[in-house]
């Protein structure tokens, strides 16, 4: 493309950014990506959650002639995505099985008439011949493949239906494609490029760093109480997501929070469809609600003010952990990623891998994912640096993770490892017995429990030789030996076994360095950089104004049946409160206030700033020529990451529920 044409495209994109979205400048690689795709090029984009991926296909769709077709697995969120675009004055629609015949017909007619800017589809819709014919008959500006990691069997969220998307280039070779994901290692990225036929596409890899998120991993010690302490002391009144491994744990944890005065709702695939939809809707629309969920929840959630993400169970992979924690702080304000981690997590995940379906290569791949997650948990270095290193990036010590703020000690655990491994050897060779960690630790501590005396383990030569460490410290030793591959777990009862590398430790040929968990980890404080950022966004004197704006926004959102962030993000309200504009012209200069929102909400904002009570907001009119669709989430779909269907029932995707 001639340079002068590229300049024209960039200028057009810049104008759309300002007029529609209310931003003066692109961030990072956004301008380059938008210009490349709007000019007709293919792209593979890796950008962290909250980095502005959506703009990378939304703006080219508005600049190019035709309709941008967005392929996404997130049926239950399509309505909210479309509502958010319509609030900006963008003509958007979707096609999926939540619609009745009339709604689907209206959307199809709008597409054919050129009355849409963006059309959302789930990948399963491309199985339907009528959908393919529809796309042939209309004018497609581009294909955007969101959550592109779903195509990779190496990744953490593989979805077989994404393999269909390799046909896009074959059937429509002249239409540009952009594949986007927030989570992909180099191996995953290579597989995405191969499976989607994007080998010749331009690759854009943004920094995975989320400096506003404080990463913290703590030893488990009554994890629900630890969670409650986190919320009460640091995130009182904040929206948050708590991830648990099982459905029962989700239910129990949500009830525990409610019983202790924290507004919380559960979310998992075992709940009835209406309850799931209602809880999801509440989380999106209410301030200060905590959702407790399995990892089935969260993909595509665009709620910008999630202030914390907590894990009460160990994630299976760094990719999953990164994507789940990335749902915090999408607005760039200080947020927390908190994980409680213990020995039983390691034992449980190893057992799950051994029992998983698939061949040996599949289990080995799962083991590699887990080992990387364990390395992140056990590192004595900067957690952010470890996390970025996993994705092939580097960073200096961040000063905003627990290991930077409260550096852990390391100690030579070689002798302790030898004592523990020797106990396992003696049980196996002398008694032909195998036990889990609890029994072995009791032997080392010299505890004459019923189980110890019953098996005469008090007569072993290693009985009582480990009293220099406490029970919790021995559990940390076992956990770290498992993480380093010096121990393994086998069988239904989680018995401990030596590995091929264990003899080197027993023979004093290998040193074992271990991390020492503090008795009670000091609660890290916010770094100067993140604290300053929050205060610059809004001085403390503007807090009452901000509170009034939030109250107005909540009322307006409730009236329209929209999530509050669809009207304005917290960051935009903070900027308004800090600037205190007195005219529409001044308000228009605030980042995040585009033309459509200025026309729709501008006077109400000014009235709120002056203390006048705005008129009761009326539901915003539908964008002209855009098909109308219901604004309540569809209640008849299994969960938020569920697939579309082809007018026939599809099985529910697997949920991590053990």
Buried (B, 14 or more C-beta within 10 A) or exposed (E): EEEEEBEBBBEBBBEBBBBBBBBEEBEBBBBBBBBBBBBBBBBBBBBBBBBBBBBBBBBBBBBBEBBBBBBBBBBBBBBBBBBBBBBBBBBBBBBBBBBEEEBBEBBBEBBBEBBBBBBBBBBBBBBBEEBBEBBEEBEBBBBBBBBBBBBBEBBBBBBEBBBBBBEBBEEBEEBBBBBBBBBBBEBBBBBBBEBBBBEEBBBBBBBBBBBBBBBBBBBBEEBBEBBBEBBEEBBEEBBBBBBBBBBEBBBBBBEBBBEBEBBBBBBBBBBEBEBBBBBBBEBBBBBBBBBBBBBBBBBBBBBBBBBBBBBBBBBBBBBBBBBBBBBBBBBBBBBBBBBBBBBBBBBBBBBBBBEEEEEEEEBEBBBEBBBBBBBBBBBBBBBBBBBBBBBEBEBEBBBBBBBBBBEBEEEEBBBBBBBBBBBBBBBBEEBEBBBBBBBBBBBBBBBEBEBBEEBEBBEBEBBBBBEEBEBBBBBBBBBBBBBBBBBBBEEEEBBBEBBEEBEEBBEEEBEBEBBEBEEEBEBBEBBEEBEEBBEEBBEEEBEEBBEBBBEBBBBBBEEBEBBBBBBBBBBBBBBBBBBEBEEBEEBBEBBBBBBBBBEBBBBBBBBBBEEEEBEEBEEBEEBEEBBEBEBEBBBEBBBBBBBBBBEEEBEEBEBBBB
